Amino acid sequence: MRRCIVPWHPDEVAVYSTEVLVLGSGIAGLYTALRASEILEVTVLTKKEIPESNTKHAQGGIAVALDEDDSPSLHYEDTLQAGAGLCDWEAVRALVEDGPRRVEELIRMGTNFDQHDGQLALTKEAAHSRRRILHAHGDATGGEIERTLVEQTLKNPRISVREGHFVLDLLQNAQGEIIGALSFHEKSQRFEVHLARAVVLSTGGMGQLYRYTTNPEVATGDGIAAAYRAGAELMDMEFVQFHPTALAIPGAPRFLVSEAVRGEGALLRNSQGQRFMESVPGQELAPRDIVARAIWQEQTHGPVYLDFRPLGEEKTLNRFPMIYQTCLEYGIDVLKDLLPVAPAAHYLMGGIRTSIQGRTNLPYLYACGECACNGVHGANRLASNSLLDGLVFGARIVEDILEMSRPMPSLSDLNGYEKGKNGIGLDSNGNSNSDSEIGERYPLQRSELQALMWEYVGIVREEEGLKQALIQLDEWKQRYVPGRRTEELELENLLTVGYCVTKAAYARLESRGGHYRSDYPEINDACWQKHSVQERSTDHVRTVPVSRVD
């Protein structure tokens, strides 16, 4: 596997310095940037325009124990239960106890959550024992939070935002410490080096790895892949959450149909119009992995539908205006008609391994949000905990950064750099070694990778399929060399992340949460109540204990 995603020459790049470099502009990245900017200078790099992230597309809401009938302890228990034995207790405790303060900060910034009779309106989602989900504009919570954070970021004089910058690789000194990142601006075809005392990865997930996903086009695992190339440990990469209910109309994108719809009373029906979740504990509000597999099984007999009619017209239009309008655009009036739904890749529970302070195994590299994994979600994330995750652990990262003492790095610190010498990833003739070996560029398409992952590393997995996937992924990794187009760079990162997901799924010989093996259909606590860990320097998956310290 290549050490650098593309070759480059340090003498031919623009060089910038900042105290804190934040990569990504979703809730985790922007909140971290805003907190850090209270004391430090911050630069935010984002691949597209600043609002474009998974956060913007989040519908259901943000889970937090604010109601007098609720408590952080109840939220804690629900999170552990959903996580299927792999949650690290200390991380969950941090999430539920820090959460109320972080959400109150969002409100002070100007986030307008929905209210009822002058109080914050709360709804219930799958596997929650209480109504604790805050929402905004009915079903546009993520958009409202992103609006607030973008507004606050753009008017902050201590934050510099650079849009349209694809992060290629993390930069290290001779001691392996992270000193910044290399980015590429496709429009100008220019490389940029951004040096920093601390780098925070908040680049989101990798839903585009799959044929069907609720994620936007930008969710291509770029930060995870860059961290892996640099030597960061990845954890629990086999645990991919498939949301049970995405719009399933031929030719239409897999638009997310929020879990809150079922929380308010919508029912799942099979092709015969019959309910099929009645005998399952929790019924339509069972954990996501259980509902997704139930739908998957029912689809072998015909389509599955979501029935909005029990909600009634007033609740549907007031709580879910965006979903209602989107379905109308595809010719379905959910007030009258059953809505065809199917599972789609939604969220990665795994990611870059971190402590609860966001530290990785690489000095001065932090990670938070969906690209990170500190064990808070275990094997299956509890609904609406993701937005809270970005806030809580972003704040903890800033606390840790403020305690460190480190001089500003310079370009001369870059490992392997000598002014006037060969570029990074270039041979003595100034050519890429991988290019000289490969010759003609291999014509791999993203759709080929997505189809492979959906078929063999999707909702249901088994040994032979995983073996086939690993063989094909290894061949593609050897033959595919990206150019300088964003789509090609994204495909290289998806290949890297896809290989890591598949390798971890092949290694885990049990079924737990978002990882289901038809050849090992039961949970095996004796052997597998452990986290999986992998890194670039070795080609095997090792395990580490789940933290039971609270």
Helices and strands as residue ranges (DSSP letters): G 10-12, E 14-23, H 27-36, E 42-45, H 54-57, E 62-63, H 72-82, H 89-109, E 115-116, E 119-120, E 122-123, E 133-134, H 141-154, E 159-162, E 165-172, E 178-185, E 190-201, G 207-209, H 222-230, E 234-235, E 240-247, H 259-263, E 267-269, G 283-285, H 288-298, E 304-307, G 309-311, H 313-319, H 321-329, E 339-348, E 351-353, E 365-367, G 369-371, E 372-373, H 386-403, G 411-413, H 433-438, H 446-456, H 463-479, H 486-507, H 525-528, E 530-534, E 542-545
